[in-house]
Amino acid sequence: MGSLQTLAFLAGLGTADPSAAEMAAPVDLSGVDAVVVTGEALSVAATTDPARPLAAALQRTEDCAASLKVDGHVLTVDVREQSSVWPRDCRPTLALNLRPGTALALRPAAVEATLDGRFGAVAVQVHAAKLSLSGQARTLDLTANAVQATLRADDPGEAIRIQADAADLDLGFRRGTPVSYQVDARVSMVDSTIPAAAGDRPPRVSIKGEFVRARIGYDD
């Protein structure tokens, strides 16, 4: 899938007709420490708010077949179009409130994800992604053909690794946080107030791609 097609995925996310949607019964996540999402394009809103119930809720649309299943400590979510014959409007919204430190693996065709809280390992592998992260992920691995990402992180965790054909990134960290970065791209435009990685010390932030535009700096 080319970059123009994947950017079209991003433009269409979150635009399903709400009149054709209904909320599935919430799923209890009190014993869950990992979430895996597969299938078609969808929107994900994940938090780690201790004042709210630990639960997952999926806004279904009539054009989607979706399943939420807890097996042991893992929640698996799969979203599929009802038919492959006619074009369908299958872009549901998944809402999650998780225990701090929960791992997320997002592997649908395309995703618009808003993550607010403190997460474990976050791995995103999609054709197209629009990602917003506020808080912290222990590690962030993001692989996509096209990606737009905004991070407002307390710190970069153990590592942030981004690989995409086309990437538009805005990465902000708390001042005083030890951060280093490395960009490896055929064409890049980087605006940074943070020094690039030097010597043999591995960078905390690694970005690889064909076309990369990135702002990397401190928020305050």
C-alpha positions in Angstrom: 0.0 0.0 0.0 1.4 3.4 -1.1 1.8 6.5 1.1 -1.2 8.3 -0.5 -3.4 5.3 0.2 -2.3 5.0 3.7 -2.8 8.8 4.3 -6.4 8.3 3.0 -6.8 5.7 5.7 -5.9 8.3 8.3 -8.3 10.9 6.9 -11.2 8.4 7.1 -10.6 7.2 10.7 -13.2 8.2 13.3 -15.8 9.2 10.7 -18.2 6.3 11.0 -21.9 7.3 11.2 -22.7 7.4 14.9 -26.4 6.8 14.1 -25.5 3.3 12.8 -23.4 2.4 15.9 -24.2 0.9 19.3 -22.0 0.3 22.3 -21.3 -3.4 23.1 -21.5 -4.4 26.8 -18.3 -3.4 28.7 -15.7 -6.1 29.3 -14.0 -6.3 32.7 -10.3 -5.7 32.5 -9.4 -6.1 36.2 -7.2 -9.1 35.5 -5.8 -7.9 32.1 -2.1 -6.8 31.7 -1.9 -7.0 27.9 -4.2 -6.0 25.0 -3.9 -7.2 21.4 -5.9 -5.5 18.6 -6.1 -6.9 15.0 -8.3 -6.6 12.0 -9.6 -3.5 10.1 -9.2 0.2 10.8 -10.5 1.6 14.1 -10.0 4.3 16.7 -8.6 3.4 20.1 -8.8 5.6 23.3 -6.8 4.1 26.2 -6.3 5.5 29.7 -4.9 4.3 33.0 -7.2 6.3 35.2 -7.5 4.9 38.8 -10.7 6.7 39.4 -12.6 4.8 36.6 -13.5 1.1 36.2 -11.0 -1.2 34.5 -13.1 -2.0 31.4 -13.2 -2.1 27.6 -16.1 -0.9 25.5 -16.5 -1.1 21.8 -18.7 1.1 19.7 -20.0 -1.3 17.0 -21.3 -0.3 13.6 -23.6 -2.4 11.5 -20.9 -2.9 8.9 -18.5 -4.6 11.4 -18.1 -8.0 12.9 -16.1 -7.5 16.2 -15.0 -9.7 19.0 -13.6 -8.9 22.5 -12.2 -11.9 24.4 -10.3 -12.2 27.6 -8.0 -15.2 27.8 -6.0 -15.4 31.0 -4.4 -12.0 31.3 -4.8 -10.9 27.7 -7.6 -9.0 26.0 -7.9 -9.8 22.3 -9.9 -7.5 20.0 -10.6 -8.3 16.4 -12.5 -6.1 14.0 -13.6 -7.3 10.5 -15.9 -6.0 7.7 -19.1 -7.9 7.4 -18.6 -8.4 3.6 -15.7 -8.1 1.2 -18.0 -7.7 -1.8 -19.2 -4.1 -1.2 -17.4 -1.2 0.4 -18.2 -0.9 4.1 -18.0 1.8 6.7 -16.3 -0.3 9.4 -14.4 2.1 11.7 -15.5 1.5 15.2 -14.1 3.0 18.4 -12.5 1.0 21.2 -12.3 2.6 24.7 -10.0 1.1 27.3 -9.2 1.9 30.9 -6.3 -0.2 31.9 -4.1 -0.9 34.9 -0.8 1.1 34.8 1.9 -0.8 33.0 -0.4 -2.7 30.7 1.1 -3.7 27.4 -0.6 -2.7 24.1 -0.1 -4.4 20.7 -2.0 -2.6 17.9 -2.0 -4.5 14.6 -5.1 -3.5 12.7 -4.9 -2.2 9.1 -5.0 1.4 10.3 -5.4 3.1 13.7 -6.1 6.4 15.3 -5.0 5.9 18.9 -5.1 8.3 21.8 -3.1 7.0 24.8 -3.2 8.9 28.1 -1.5 7.4 31.1 1.4 5.1 32.0 1.7 2.0 29.8 4.0 -0.9 29.5 5.4 -1.9 26.1 3.4 -0.3 23.3 3.9 -1.9 19.8 2.0 -0.5 16.8 2.4 -2.3 13.4 0.0 -0.9 10.8 -0.3 0.5 7.3 -1.3 3.9 8.6 -1.3 5.4 12.1 -2.3 8.6 13.8 -1.0 8.4 17.4 -1.2 10.7 20.4 0.6 9.6 23.6 0.5 11.6 26.8 2.3 10.2 29.8 4.8 7.3 29.4 5.3 4.0 27.6 8.0 1.7 28.9 8.9 1.1 25.3 7.3 2.4 22.1 7.8 0.5 18.8 5.9 2.1 15.9 6.1 0.6 12.4 3.9 2.0 9.6 3.8 3.1 5.9 2.6 6.5 7.0 2.4 7.9 10.5 1.4 11.1 12.3 2.5 11.0 15.9 2.4 13.5 18.8 4.1 12.5 22.1 4.0 14.4 25.3 6.0 12.1 27.5 7.3 12.4 31.0 10.4 10.6 29.7 11.1 8.4 26.7 11.1 5.2 28.8 13.6 2.6 27.8 13.3 3.3 24.1 11.2 4.9 21.4 11.7 3.3 17.9 9.8 4.6 14.9 10.1 3.3 11.4 7.9 4.5 8.5 8.0 5.4 4.8 6.5 8.8 5.6 6.5 10.2 9.2 5.3 13.5 10.7 6.4 13.6 14.3 6.1 16.0 17.2 8.0 14.6 20.2 8.0 16.6 23.5 9.6 15.6 26.8 9.8 17.1 30.3 12.7 19.4 30.7 15.7 17.9 32.3 14.9 14.4 31.0 17.9 12.6 29.5 17.0 12.2 25.9 19.1 11.5 22.8 17.9 10.8 19.3 19.0 9.5 15.9 17.3 10.1 12.6 18.1 7.9 9.6 16.1 8.9 6.5 16.5 9.6 2.8 14.9 13.0 3.2 14.5 14.5 6.7 13.6 17.9 8.3 14.4 17.9 12.0 13.8 20.8 14.4 15.4 19.8 17.7 16.4 21.5 20.9 17.8 18.2 22.1 21.3 17.0 21.1 21.6 14.1 18.7 23.1 10.8 20.0 26.9 10.8 20.1 29.5 8.0 20.4 28.6 4.4 21.1 25.8 5.2 23.5 22.5 4.1 21.9 19.9 6.8 21.4 16.7 6.8 23.5 14.8 7.9 20.4 15.4 6.2 17.0 13.6 7.2 13.8 14.1 5.5 10.5 12.2 6.2 7.2 12.1 7.5 3.7 10.6 10.9 4.4 10.7 12.3 8.0 9.6 15.6 9.5 10.2 15.8 13.2 10.1 18.3 16.1 12.0 17.0 19.1 12.3 19.1 22.2 11.1 20.0 25.7 7.6 21.1 26.4 8.3 23.9 28.9 
